[in-house]
């Protein structure tokens, strides 16, 4: 008989999923901006924007 997963474990897994998605979005946003010729500061702003636009509902559905 399987026990229900610990709520703390579930929250930690969700947090790790969100963190990984944010890092991936920021890396891609930075790379895209830098490739387009933005300076480092502009590319960083683009990376932050990519994380802000991350579809959190899609992440929850994927879990």
mmCIF file of the N, C-alpha and C atoms, coordinates in Angstrom:
data_MODEL
# 
_entry.id   MODEL 
# 
loop_
_atom_site.group_PDB 
_atom_site.id 
_atom_site.type_symbol 
_atom_site.label_atom_id 
_atom_site.label_alt_id 
_atom_site.label_comp_id 
_atom_site.label_asym_id 
_atom_site.label_entity_id 
_atom_site.label_seq_id 
_atom_site.pdbx_PDB_ins_code 
_atom_site.Cartn_x 
_atom_site.Cartn_y 
_atom_site.Cartn_z 
_atom_site.occupancy 
_atom_site.B_iso_or_equiv 
_atom_site.pdbx_formal_charge 
_atom_site.auth_seq_id 
_atom_site.auth_comp_id 
_atom_site.auth_asym_id 
_atom_site.auth_atom_id 
_atom_site.pdbx_PDB_model_num 
ATOM 1   N N  . UNK A 1 1  ? 0.845  -1.176 0.000   1.00 0.00 ? 1  UNK A N  1 
ATOM 2   C CA . UNK A 1 1  ? 0.000  0.000  0.000   1.00 0.00 ? 1  UNK A CA 1 
ATOM 3   C C  . UNK A 1 1  ? 0.887  1.234  0.000   1.00 0.00 ? 1  UNK A C  1 
ATOM 4   N N  . UNK A 1 2  ? 0.695  2.108  -0.979  1.00 0.00 ? 2  UNK A N  1 
ATOM 5   C CA . UNK A 1 2  ? 1.500  3.324  -1.089  1.00 0.00 ? 2  UNK A CA 1 
ATOM 6   C C  . UNK A 1 2  ? 0.941  4.413  -0.192  1.00 0.00 ? 2  UNK A C  1 
ATOM 7   N N  . UNK A 1 3  ? 1.837  5.080  0.523   1.00 0.00 ? 3  UNK A N  1 
ATOM 8   C CA . UNK A 1 3  ? 1.438  6.209  1.356   1.00 0.00 ? 3  UNK A CA 1 
ATOM 9   C C  . UNK A 1 3  ? 1.381  7.463  0.497   1.00 0.00 ? 3  UNK A C  1 
ATOM 10  N N  . UNK A 1 4  ? 0.548  8.413  0.912   1.00 0.00 ? 4  UNK A N  1 
ATOM 11  C CA . UNK A 1 4  ? 0.500  9.697  0.214   1.00 0.00 ? 4  UNK A CA 1 
ATOM 12  C C  . UNK A 1 4  ? 1.843  10.386 0.353   1.00 0.00 ? 4  UNK A C  1 
ATOM 13  N N  . UNK A 1 5  ? 2.266  11.084 -0.697  1.00 0.00 ? 5  UNK A N  1 
ATOM 14  C CA . UNK A 1 5  ? 3.546  11.803 -0.619  1.00 0.00 ? 5  UNK A CA 1 
ATOM 15  C C  . UNK A 1 5  ? 3.482  12.892 0.450   1.00 0.00 ? 5  UNK A C  1 
ATOM 16  N N  . UNK A 1 6  ? 4.597  13.126 1.070   1.00 0.00 ? 6  UNK A N  1 
ATOM 17  C CA . UNK A 1 6  ? 4.719  14.157 2.093   1.00 0.00 ? 6  UNK A CA 1 
ATOM 18  C C  . UNK A 1 6  ? 4.496  15.530 1.456   1.00 0.00 ? 6  UNK A C  1 
ATOM 19  N N  . UNK A 1 7  ? 3.639  16.381 2.045   1.00 0.00 ? 7  UNK A N  1 
ATOM 20  C CA . UNK A 1 7  ? 3.401  17.716 1.472   1.00 0.00 ? 7  UNK A CA 1 
ATOM 21  C C  . UNK A 1 7  ? 4.677  18.539 1.309   1.00 0.00 ? 7  UNK A C  1 
ATOM 22  N N  . UNK A 1 8  ? 5.614  18.395 2.224   1.00 0.00 ? 8  UNK A N  1 
ATOM 23  C CA . UNK A 1 8  ? 6.873  19.133 2.096   1.00 0.00 ? 8  UNK A CA 1 
ATOM 24  C C  . UNK A 1 8  ? 7.660  18.663 0.875   1.00 0.00 ? 8  UNK A C  1 
ATOM 25  N N  . UNK A 1 9  ? 7.622  17.375 0.615   1.00 0.00 ? 9  UNK A N  1 
ATOM 26  C CA . UNK A 1 9  ? 8.307  16.824 -0.553  1.00 0.00 ? 9  UNK A CA 1 
ATOM 27  C C  . UNK A 1 9  ? 7.669  17.345 -1.839  1.00 0.00 ? 9  UNK A C  1 
ATOM 28  N N  . UNK A 1 10 ? 6.359  17.402 -1.861  1.00 0.00 ? 10 UNK A N  1 
ATOM 29  C CA . UNK A 1 10 ? 5.652  17.907 -3.043  1.00 0.00 ? 10 UNK A CA 1 
ATOM 30  C C  . UNK A 1 10 ? 5.995  19.370 -3.277  1.00 0.00 ? 10 UNK A C  1 
ATOM 31  N N  . UNK A 1 11 ? 5.992  20.178 -2.222  1.00 0.00 ? 11 UNK A N  1 
ATOM 32  C CA . UNK A 1 11 ? 6.321  21.601 -2.367  1.00 0.00 ? 11 UNK A CA 1 
ATOM 33  C C  . UNK A 1 11 ? 7.756  21.782 -2.834  1.00 0.00 ? 11 UNK A C  1 
ATOM 34  N N  . UNK A 1 12 ? 8.665  20.974 -2.312  1.00 0.00 ? 12 UNK A N  1 
ATOM 35  C CA . UNK A 1 12 ? 10.067 21.070 -2.717  1.00 0.00 ? 12 UNK A CA 1 
ATOM 36  C C  . UNK A 1 12 ? 10.228 20.701 -4.191  1.00 0.00 ? 12 UNK A C  1 
ATOM 37  N N  . UNK A 1 13 ? 9.556  19.658 -4.624  1.00 0.00 ? 13 UNK A N  1 
ATOM 38  C CA . UNK A 1 13 ? 9.625  19.264 -6.032  1.00 0.00 ? 13 UNK A CA 1 
ATOM 39  C C  . UNK A 1 13 ? 9.072  20.363 -6.933  1.00 0.00 ? 13 UNK A C  1 
ATOM 40  N N  . UNK A 1 14 ? 7.975  20.984 -6.517  1.00 0.00 ? 14 UNK A N  1 
ATOM 41  C CA . UNK A 1 14 ? 7.397  22.074 -7.299  1.00 0.00 ? 14 UNK A CA 1 
ATOM 42  C C  . UNK A 1 14 ? 8.358  23.254 -7.362  1.00 0.00 ? 14 UNK A C  1 
ATOM 43  N N  . UNK A 1 15 ? 8.950  23.602 -6.225  1.00 0.00 ? 15 UNK A N  1 
ATOM 44  C CA . UNK A 1 15 ? 9.906  24.713 -6.190  1.00 0.00 ? 15 UNK A CA 1 
ATOM 45  C C  . UNK A 1 15 ? 11.100 24.431 -7.094  1.00 0.00 ? 15 UNK A C  1 
ATOM 46  N N  . UNK A 1 16 ? 11.593 23.198 -7.089  1.00 0.00 ? 16 UNK A N  1 
ATOM 47  C CA . UNK A 1 16 ? 12.727 22.840 -7.943  1.00 0.00 ? 16 UNK A CA 1 
ATOM 48  C C  . UNK A 1 16 ? 12.344 22.918 -9.422  1.00 0.00 ? 16 UNK A C  1 
ATOM 49  N N  . UNK A 1 17 ? 11.127 22.519 -9.744  1.00 0.00 ? 17 UNK A N  1 
ATOM 50  C CA . UNK A 1 17 ? 10.649 22.602 -11.122 1.00 0.00 ? 17 UNK A CA 1 
ATOM 51  C C  . UNK A 1 17 ? 10.564 24.048 -11.579 1.00 0.00 ? 17 UNK A C  1 
ATOM 52  N N  . UNK A 1 18 ? 10.018 24.913 -10.721 1.00 0.00 ? 18 UNK A N  1 
ATOM 53  C CA . UNK A 1 18 ? 9.900  26.335 -11.053 1.00 0.00 ? 18 UNK A CA 1 
ATOM 54  C C  . UNK A 1 18 ? 11.278 26.962 -11.195 1.00 0.00 ? 18 UNK A C  1 
ATOM 55  N N  . UNK A 1 19 ? 12.188 26.631 -10.280 1.00 0.00 ? 19 UNK A N  1 
ATOM 56  C CA . UNK A 1 19 ? 13.544 27.187 -10.359 1.00 0.00 ? 19 UNK A CA 1 
ATOM 57  C C  . UNK A 1 19 ? 14.216 26.786 -11.671 1.00 0.00 ? 19 UNK A C  1 
ATOM 58  N N  . UNK A 1 20 ? 14.119 25.519 -12.029 1.00 0.00 ? 20 UNK A N  1 
ATOM 59  C CA . UNK A 1 20 ? 14.746 25.045 -13.269 1.00 0.00 ? 20 UNK A CA 1 
ATOM 60  C C  . UNK A 1 20 ? 14.136 25.737 -14.487 1.00 0.00 ? 20 UNK A C  1 
ATOM 61  N N  . UNK A 1 21 ? 12.823 25.922 -14.478 1.00 0.00 ? 21 UNK A N  1 
ATOM 62  C CA . UNK A 1 21 ? 12.170 26.597 -15.602 1.00 0.00 ? 21 UNK A CA 1 
ATOM 63  C C  . UNK A 1 21 ? 12.598 28.056 -15.690 1.00 0.00 ? 21 UNK A C  1 
ATOM 64  N N  . UNK A 1 22 ? 12.733 28.720 -14.546 1.00 0.00 ? 22 UNK A N  1 
ATOM 65  C CA . UNK A 1 22 ? 13.188 30.116 -14.538 1.00 0.00 ? 22 UNK A CA 1 
ATOM 66  C C  . UNK A 1 22 ? 14.608 30.229 -15.087 1.00 0.00 ? 22 UNK A C  1 
ATOM 67  N N  . UNK A 1 23 ? 15.474 29.354 -14.644 1.00 0.00 ? 23 UNK A N  1 
ATOM 68  C CA . UNK A 1 23 ? 16.862 29.382 -15.117 1.00 0.00 ? 23 UNK A CA 1 
ATOM 69  C C  . UNK A 1 23 ? 16.911 29.147 -16.620 1.00 0.00 ? 23 UNK A C  1 
ATOM 70  N N  . UNK A 1 24 ? 16.146 28.177 -17.100 1.00 0.00 ? 24 UNK A N  1 
ATOM 71  C CA . UNK A 1 24 ? 16.129 27.890 -18.535 1.00 0.00 ? 24 UNK A CA 1 
ATOM 72  C C  . UNK A 1 24 ? 15.599 29.091 -19.317 1.00 0.00 ? 24 UNK A C  1 
ATOM 73  N N  . UNK A 1 25 ? 14.516 29.700 -18.849 1.00 0.00 ? 25 UNK A N  1 
ATOM 74  C CA . UNK A 1 25 ? 13.938 30.857 -19.540 1.00 0.00 ? 25 UNK A CA 1 
ATOM 75  C C  . UNK A 1 25 ? 14.912 32.025 -19.546 1.00 0.00 ? 25 UNK A C  1 
ATOM 76  N N  . UNK A 1 26 ? 15.586 32.252 -18.433 1.00 0.00 ? 26 UNK A N  1 
ATOM 77  C CA . UNK A 1 26 ? 16.522 33.372 -18.353 1.00 0.00 ? 26 UNK A CA 1 
ATOM 78  C C  . UNK A 1 26 ? 17.737 33.145 -19.244 1.00 0.00 ? 26 UNK A C  1 
ATOM 79  N N  . UNK A 1 27 ? 18.245 31.930 -19.259 1.00 0.00 ? 27 UNK A N  1 
ATOM 80  C CA . UNK A 1 27 ? 19.389 31.638 -20.138 1.00 0.00 ? 27 UNK A CA 1 
ATOM 81  C C  . UNK A 1 27 ? 19.019 31.857 -21.599 1.00 0.00 ? 27 UNK A C  1 
ATOM 82  N N  . UNK A 1 28 ? 17.838 31.362 -21.980 1.00 0.00 ? 28 UNK A N  1 
ATOM 83  C CA . UNK A 1 28 ? 17.412 31.500 -23.373 1.00 0.00 ? 28 UNK A CA 1 
ATOM 84  C C  . UNK A 1 28 ? 17.147 32.962 -23.709 1.00 0.00 ? 28 UNK A C  1 
ATOM 85  N N  . UNK A 1 29 ? 16.504 33.684 -22.800 1.00 0.00 ? 29 UNK A N  1 
ATOM 86  C CA . UNK A 1 29 ? 16.238 35.101 -23.033 1.00 0.00 ? 29 UNK A CA 1 
ATOM 87  C C  . UNK A 1 29 ? 17.512 35.908 -23.165 1.00 0.00 ? 29 UNK A C  1 
ATOM 88  N N  . UNK A 1 30 ? 18.488 35.610 -22.310 1.00 0.00 ? 30 UNK A N  1 
ATOM 89  C CA . UNK A 1 30 ? 19.778 36.317 -22.372 1.00 0.00 ? 30 UNK A CA 1 
ATOM 90  C C  . UNK A 1 30 ? 20.485 36.007 -23.684 1.00 0.00 ? 30 UNK A C  1 
ATOM 91  N N  . UNK A 1 31 ? 20.514 34.728 -24.036 1.00 0.00 ? 31 UNK A N  1 
ATOM 92  C CA . UNK A 1 31 ? 21.200 34.322 -25.267 1.00 0.00 ? 31 UNK A CA 1 
ATOM 93  C C  . UNK A 1 31 ? 20.547 34.957 -26.496 1.00 0.00 ? 31 UNK A C  1 
ATOM 94  N N  . UNK A 1 32 ? 19.226 34.942 -26.536 1.00 0.00 ? 32 UNK A N  1 
ATOM 95  C CA . UNK A 1 32 ? 18.520 35.542 -27.676 1.00 0.00 ? 32 UNK A CA 1 
ATOM 96  C C  . UNK A 1 32 ? 18.814 37.034 -27.778 1.00 0.00 ? 32 UNK A C  1 
ATOM 97  N N  . UNK A 1 33 ? 18.797 37.724 -26.636 1.00 0.00 ? 33 UNK A N  1 
ATOM 98  C CA . UNK A 1 33 ? 19.037 39.167 -26.633 1.00 0.00 ? 33 UNK A CA 1 
ATOM 99  C C  . UNK A 1 33 ? 20.475 39.488 -27.016 1.00 0.00 ? 33 UNK A C  1 
ATOM 100 N N  . UNK A 1 34 ? 21.410 38.729 -26.484 1.00 0.00 ? 34 UNK A N  1 
ATOM 101 C CA . UNK A 1 34 ? 22.824 38.968 -26.796 1.00 0.00 ? 34 UNK A CA 1 
ATOM 102 C C  . UNK A 1 34 ? 23.097 38.701 -28.276 1.00 0.00 ? 34 UNK A C  1 
ATOM 103 N N  . UNK A 1 35 ? 22.477 37.659 -28.816 1.00 0.00 ? 35 UNK A N  1 
ATOM 104 C CA . UNK A 1 35 ? 22.637 37.340 -30.231 1.00 0.00 ? 35 UNK A CA 1 
ATOM 105 C C  . UNK A 1 35 ? 22.056 38.447 -31.109 1.00 0.00 ? 35 UNK A C  1 
ATOM 106 N N  . UNK A 1 36 ? 21.024 39.104 -30.606 1.00 0.00 ? 36 UNK A N  1 
ATOM 107 C CA . UNK A 1 36 ? 20.396 40.208 -31.348 1.00 0.00 ? 36 UNK A CA 1 
ATOM 108 C C  . UNK A 1 36 ? 21.182 41.504 -31.243 1.00 0.00 ? 36 UNK A C  1 
ATOM 109 N N  . UNK A 1 37 ? 22.253 41.497 -30.449 1.00 0.00 ? 37 UNK A N  1 
ATOM 110 C CA . UNK A 1 37 ? 23.112 42.668 -30.361 1.00 0.00 ? 37 UNK A CA 1 
ATOM 111 C C  . UNK A 1 37 ? 22.902 43.540 -29.142 1.00 0.00 ? 37 UNK A C  1 
ATOM 112 N N  . UNK A 1 38 ? 22.054 43.132 -28.212 1.00 0.00 ? 38 UNK A N  1 
ATOM 113 C CA . UNK A 1 38 ? 21.877 43.930 -27.005 1.00 0.00 ? 38 UNK A CA 1 
ATOM 114 C C  . UNK A 1 38 ? 23.136 43.873 -26.151 1.00 0.00 ? 38 UNK A C  1 
ATOM 115 N N  . UNK A 1 39 ? 23.376 44.945 -25.410 1.00 0.00 ? 39 UNK A N  1 
ATOM 116 C CA . UNK A 1 39 ? 24.505 44.963 -24.480 1.00 0.00 ? 39 UNK A CA 1 
ATOM 117 C C  . UNK A 1 39 ? 24.181 44.023 -23.316 1.00 0.00 ? 39 UNK A C  1 
ATOM 118 N N  . UNK A 1 40 ? 25.147 43.807 -22.444 1.00 0.00 ? 40 UNK A N  1 
ATOM 119 C CA . UNK A 1 40 ? 24.953 42.887 -21.323 1.00 0.00 ? 40 UNK A CA 1 
ATOM 120 C C  . UNK A 1 40 ? 23.782 43.314 -20.444 1.00 0.00 ? 40 UNK A C  1 
ATOM 121 N N  . UNK A 1 41 ? 23.671 44.615 -20.187 1.00 0.00 ? 41 UNK A N  1 
ATOM 122 C CA . UNK A 1 41 ? 22.570 45.095 -19.339 1.00 0.00 ? 41 UNK A CA 1 
ATOM 123 C C  . UNK A 1 41 ? 21.219 44.851 -20.016 1.00 0.00 ? 41 UNK A C  1 
ATOM 124 N N  . UNK A 1 42 ? 21.150 45.107 -21.304 1.00 0.00 ? 42 UNK A N  1 
ATOM 125 C CA . UNK A 1 42 ? 19.914 44.863 -22.046 1.00 0.00 ? 42 UNK A CA 1 
ATOM 126 C C  . UNK A 1 42 ? 19.566 43.388 -22.101 1.00 0.00 ? 42 UNK A C  1 
ATOM 127 N N  . UNK A 1 43 ? 20.582 42.555 -22.268 1.00 0.00 ? 43 UNK A N  1 
ATOM 128 C CA . UNK A 1 43 ? 20.352 41.114 -22.302 1.00 0.00 ? 43 UNK A CA 1 
ATOM 129 C C  . UNK A 1 43 ? 19.871 40.614 -20.946 1.00 0.00 ? 43 UNK A C  1 
ATOM 130 N N  . UNK A 1 44 ? 20.408 41.191 -19.874 1.00 0.00 ? 44 UNK A N  1 
ATOM 131 C CA . UNK A 1 44 ? 19.957 40.815 -18.533 1.00 0.00 ? 44 UNK A CA 1 
ATOM 132 C C  . UNK A 1 44 ? 18.494 41.204 -18.342 1.00 0.00 ? 44 UNK A C  1 
ATOM 133 N N  . UNK A 1 45 ? 18.120 42.386 -18.792 1.00 0.00 ? 45 UNK A N  1 
ATOM 134 C CA . UNK A 1 45 ? 16.720 42.814 -18.707 1.00 0.00 ? 45 UNK A CA 1 
ATOM 135 C C  . UNK A 1 45 ? 15.825 41.857 -19.496 1.00 0.00 ? 45 UNK A C  1 
ATOM 136 N N  . UNK A 1 46 ? 16.284 41.419 -20.652 1.00 0.00 ? 46 UNK A N  1 
ATOM 137 C CA . UNK A 1 46 ? 15.519 40.467 -21.455 1.00 0.00 ? 46 UNK A CA 1 
ATOM 138 C C  . UNK A 1 46 ? 15.384 39.131 -20.729 1.00 0.00 ? 46 UNK A C  1 
ATOM 139 N N  . UNK A 1 47 ? 16.441 38.717 -20.054 1.00 0.00 ? 47 UNK A N  1 
ATOM 140 C CA . UNK A 1 47 ? 16.400 37.465 -19.300 1.00 0.00 ? 47 UNK A CA 1 
ATOM 141 C C  . UNK A 1 47 ? 15.391 37.552 -18.165 1.00 0.00 ? 47 UNK A C  1 
ATOM 142 N N  . UNK A 1 48 ? 15.386 38.672 -17.467 1.00 0.00 ? 48 UNK A N  1 
ATOM 143 C CA . UNK A 1 48 ? 14.428 38.869 -16.378 1.00 0.00 ? 48 UNK A CA 1 
ATOM 144 C C  . UNK A 1 48 ? 13.006 38.871 -16.937 1.00 0.00 ? 48 UNK A C  1 
ATOM 145 N N  . UNK A 1 49 ? 12.823 39.534 -18.071 1.00 0.00 ? 49 UNK A N  1 
ATOM 146 C CA . UNK A 1 49 ? 11.513 39.551 -18.713 1.00 0.00 ? 49 UNK A CA 1 
ATOM 147 C C  . UNK A 1 49 ? 11.049 38.156 -19.097 1.00 0.00 ? 49 UNK A C  1 
ATOM 148 N N  . UNK A 1 50 ? 11.970 37.329 -19.544 1.00 0.00 ? 50 UNK A N  1 
ATOM 149 C CA . UNK A 1 50 ? 11.619 35.953 -19.910 1.00 0.00 ? 50 UNK A CA 1 
ATOM 150 C C  . UNK A 1 50 ? 11.124 35.180 -18.696 1.00 0.00 ? 50 UNK A C  1 
ATOM 151 N N  . UNK A 1 51 ? 11.763 35.374 -17.553 1.00 0.00 ? 51 UNK A N  1 
ATOM 152 C CA . UNK A 1 51 ? 11.329 34.699 -16.329 1.00 0.00 ? 51 UNK A CA 1 
ATOM 153 C C  . UNK A 1 51 ? 9.964  35.224 -15.887 1.00 0.00 ? 51 UNK A C  1 
ATOM 154 N N  . UNK A 1 52 ? 9.738  36.526 -16.041 1.00 0.00 ? 52 UNK A N  1 
ATOM 155 C CA . UNK A 1 52 ? 8.459  37.110 -15.651 1.00 0.00 ? 52 UNK A CA 1 
ATOM 156 C C  . UNK A 1 52 ? 7.319  36.604 -16.526 1.00 0.00 ? 52 UNK A C  1 
ATOM 157 N N  . UNK A 1 53 ? 7.610  36.262 -17.760 1.00 0.00 ? 53 UNK A N  1 
ATOM 158 C CA . UNK A 1 53 ? 6.579  35.797 -18.687 1.00 0.00 ? 53 UNK A CA 1 
ATOM 159 C C  . UNK A 1 53 ? 6.383  34.286 -18.647 1.00 0.00 ? 53 UNK A C  1 
ATOM 160 N N  . UNK A 1 54 ? 7.112  33.606 -17.805 1.00 0.00 ? 54 UNK A N  1 
ATOM 161 C CA . UNK A 1 54 ? 7.018  32.153 -17.703 1.00 0.00 ? 54 UNK A CA 1 
ATOM 162 C C  . UNK A 1 54 ? 5.582  31.746 -17.377 1.00 0.00 ? 54 UNK A C  1 
ATOM 163 N N  . UNK A 1 55 ? 5.052  30.777 -18.086 1.00 0.00 ? 55 UNK A N  1 
ATOM 164 C CA . UNK A 1 55 ? 3.684  30.301 -17.887 1.00 0.00 ? 55 UNK A CA 1 
ATOM 165 C C  . UNK A 1 55 ? 3.671  29.309 -16.722 1.00 0.00 ? 55 UNK A C  1 
ATOM 166 N N  . UNK A 1 56 ? 3.362  29.813 -15.529 1.00 0.00 ? 56 UNK A N  1 
ATOM 167 C CA . UNK A 1 56 ? 3.378  28.972 -14.336 1.00 0.00 ? 56 UNK A CA 1 
ATOM 168 C C  . UNK A 1 56 ? 2.260  27.934 -14.363 1.00 0.00 ? 56 UNK A C  1 
ATOM 169 N N  . UNK A 1 57 ? 1.131  28.271 -14.948 1.00 0.00 ? 57 UNK A N  1 
ATOM 170 C CA . UNK A 1 57 ? 0.042  27.301 -15.041 1.00 0.00 ? 57 UNK A CA 1 
ATOM 171 C C  . UNK A 1 57 ? 0.457  26.100 -15.890 1.00 0.00 ? 57 UNK A C  1 
ATOM 172 N N  . UNK A 1 58 ? 1.217  26.340 -16.931 1.00 0.00 ? 58 UNK A N  1 
ATOM 173 C CA . UNK A 1 58 ? 1.704  25.235 -17.762 1.00 0.00 ? 58 UNK A CA 1 
ATOM 174 C C  . UNK A 1 58 ? 2.648  24.342 -16.961 1.00 0.00 ? 58 UNK A C  1 
ATOM 175 N N  . UNK A 1 59 ? 3.456  24.953 -16.101 1.00 0.00 ? 59 UNK A N  1 
ATOM 176 C CA . UNK A 1 59 ? 4.343  24.157 -15.250 1.00 0.00 ? 59 UNK A CA 1 
ATOM 177 C C  . UNK A 1 59 ? 3.538  23.270 -14.311 1.00 0.00 ? 59 UNK A C  1 
ATOM 178 N N  . UNK A 1 60 ? 2.472  23.819 -13.745 1.00 0.00 ? 60 UNK A N  1 
ATOM 179 C CA . UNK A 1 60 ? 1.640  23.041 -12.832 1.00 0.00 ? 60 UNK A CA 1 
ATOM 180 C C  . UNK A 1 60 ? 0.948  21.898 -13.562 1.00 0.00 ? 60 UNK A C  1 
ATOM 181 N N  . UNK A 1 61 ? 0.507  22.141 -14.782 1.00 0.00 ? 61 UNK A N  1 
ATOM 182 C CA . UNK A 1 61 ? -0.146 21.080 -15.562 1.00 0.00 ? 61 UNK A CA 1 
ATOM 183 C C  . UNK A 1 61 ? 0.844  19.977 -15.912 1.00 0.00 ? 61 UNK A C  1 
ATOM 184 N N  . UNK A 1 62 ? 2.103  20.329 -16.100 1.00 0.00 ? 62 UNK A N  1 
ATOM 185 C CA . UNK A 1 62 ? 3.125  19.349 -16.487 1.00 0.00 ? 62 UNK A CA 1 
ATOM 186 C C  . UNK A 1 62 ? 3.498  18.436 -15.330 1.00 0.00 ? 62 UNK A C  1 
ATOM 187 N N  . UNK A 1 63 ? 3.262  18.894 -14.116 1.00 0.00 ? 63 UNK A N  1 
ATOM 188 C CA . UNK A 1 63 ? 3.647  18.103 -12.936 1.00 0.00 ? 63 UNK A CA 1 
ATOM 189 C C  . UNK A 1 63 ? 2.797  16.895 -12.785 1.00 0.00 ? 63 UNK A C  1 
# 
